[in-house]
Amino acid sequence: MERRNLLLVPAFIILAIAVLISQASAASDTVTNTAANTTANSSSGSPATGSPGRSMPPDMNKMKLTTAADRQAAADRAKTAGLGSSQSLVGSMPTVAAALSSPDYFGNTPNYANSPLPVLYPSHDYFWTWYDSVATKNWVIMADPAGCTNRNLGLSIFGSPQTLPNAFGLGAGVIPGGKSLPYTAPGLLGGPVKASTLTGGEAVVSQRSLWKGGNSLEEVLGTDSTKLSDHYYWTWYDNKSPGMYDWVMISNPSANTIYYRIKVAGSVPGAGQTLEGAAEDTILTGASKNARFNLKSGPVEVETFSDAARTIPTEAIASQRVLTNMGTASEAFNEVPGIPAIDLTNDYLWTWYDNVSAGAYDWVMIANPNPYAINYRITVKGAVPGQMIEGDATGTIPQDSNVTPRIKNVLDGPVEVKTCKLAFVGDTCPDGNTTDGKSIASQRTLWGPSFEEVPGYPRTALTSDYHWTWYDQADAGTYDWVHIINTDSVQVNYRITVGGSAPSPVVEGSASSTIAVDGLVHPRFLKRGGPVEVKACKAAFNPGGSCSDPTPAKVMTSQRVLWHGYFNEVLGTKLN
């Protein structure tokens, strides 16, 4: 009996000590939480540091208190790695423990399995098939639209991460709203190219190339990752005209091998028609391939797959890269990204048409990718042209074929192409939808020694706000017009900014004014820089630049540039 009592005493003492330790720990935690909350409430310029919200791993043998400092350190590491958070990771967890009367074993989340994870910004990626800073002066220009927060940018070329400059004193590759960051990597040649906004949000990105150091200017917008496709189209292919070299370029941005197929006018080119590469081949991850054929026809089609049998579609990047006047002093470069099949429609627009200026030859190209014939109708400023140099302004296009009309004595805009499965009734397609009679449309222009191709802009994609990375009217021999057409049913107001402010001095037109229905303006400014933004409004703009009418105006925009006699046109970027 005495021996049994002696055993009970040590057990009682041990239990009492355990209770005291538990109470002391709880008191310590209360002090820590109160101090953290006090710090958060007294600091206006730093992330909130409320309740540390302890999170316990499911393995109870590895219990560890996660403090506010731990959470903030994790947030800092994520930011350094380019993974920003939409809010401070510290103190951002919803407080539910008190409502559920749960013990504070898991911080303010009673069940570890249901504990919310940190919300991280996904990167936003943009792609090109190729980069060439050997034969050309090649810049990747990345711009943060005015009014946006700082963007942390990243760039890789042919799988090689680039070290971007600390151009604005905010850190390497960090760019503030209303600024543009040009970057070049001399001597680098390869693809694909990927630009990223590492802390999320959209940017405006493009490649600007001066072929052979300055012969011709070409600007190509980056393909948004949300627009990548497994199926691309172009209106035309030409490797037969004198001095024309035409490469179909395909790049693989994925982590797996892809398999591609190229068709011209509905058929896969044979070995006897292939000059370089192959019409069907594989591309390893992070690589690019090109093909060239002894053909002059259209439409052109690229499909990409994840299996050798070519039955499972997978996304890739595709473009046509063309050299004109090959082997002469007037050699010029043009590139046009493929049009995703999902973006095909039956109503396209361009800001301008010019078959009048000296040395200008302008074709409106329309191709039919459907398994049936379609009807087409071309108008300039709302009217069917009365005189043609080549082809007809209205007609029919057979399956897997195209038309290449050229209009006489026209220097004006806008230009519109409509296509329809049935015959038009006046200007109206009786199909009543956009799923039938889809087409591929572009303008192909010879201007002096240069060649330029511009895809038609779908009417369904029109908006009131457009962006470019750069504007340059400061260099001698350069003319840079910002074209804006009013496709709305009412007069609209417009406003142009460069680098976040109104450009000046004005060389032609105005940086802000009104445009009548079906009207067009094309101002110029003695300015170099970026980014460029065009906003349109159905009413007057507010003093801060916002539109006083919440209903978006519908306009279309492009920059048309003459660089020492070479022509380039780039459509405005619409942000999502």
Sequence and secondary structure as in RCSB ss.txt:
>XXXX:A:sequence
MERRNLLLVPAFIILAIAVLISQASAASDTVTNTAANTTANSSSGSPATGSPGRSMPPDMNKMKLTTAADRQAAA
DRAKTAGLGSSQSLVGSMPTVAAALSSPDYFGNTPNYANSPLPVLYPSHDYFWTWYDSVATKNWVIMADPAGCTN
RNLGLSIFGSPQTLPNAFGLGAGVIPGGKSLPYTAPGLLGGPVKASTLTGGEAVVSQRSLWKGGNSLEEVLGTDS
TKLSDHYYWTWYDNKSPGMYDWVMISNPSANTIYYRIKVAGSVPGAGQTLEGAAEDTILTGASKNARFNLKSGPV
EVETFSDAARTIPTEAIASQRVLTNMGTASEAFNEVPGIPAIDLTNDYLWTWYDNVSAGAYDWVMIANPNPYAIN
YRITVKGAVPGQMIEGDATGTIPQDSNVTPRIKNVLDGPVEVKTCKLAFVGDTCPDGNTTDGKSIASQRTLWGPS
FEEVPGYPRTALTSDYHWTWYDQADAGTYDWVHIINTDSVQVNYRITVGGSAPSPVVEGSASSTIAVDGLVHPRF
LKRGGPVEVKACKAAFNPGGSCSDPTPAKVMTSQRVLWHGYFNEVLGTKLN
>XXXX:A:secstr
 HHHHHHHHHHHHHHHHHHHHHHHHHHHHHHHHHHHHHHHHH SSS           S GGG     HHHHHHHH
HHHHHTT  BSS STT S   HHHHT  GGGTT S GGG     B   EEEEES EESSSEEEEEEEEE TT   
EEEEEEETTEE     TTSSSTTEE TTEEEEE  TT EES EEEEETTSS  EEEEEEEETTTS EEEEE EEG
GG BSEEEES EESSSTT EEEEEEE  SSS EEEEEEETTB   GGGEEES SEEEE TT EEEEEES EE  E
EEEEESSTTS SB  BEEEEEEEESTTSTT EEEEEE EEGGG BSEEEES EESSSTTEEEEEEEE  SSS EE
EEEEETTB  S EEES SEEEE TT EE  EESS EE  EEEEEESS  BTTB TT SSSSS BEEEEEEEETTE
EEEEE EEGGG BSEEEES EE  STTEEEEEEEEE SSS EEEEEEETTB   SEEES SEEEE TT EE  EE
S EES EEEEEESS B TTS BSSSSB  EEEEEEEEETTEEEEEE B   
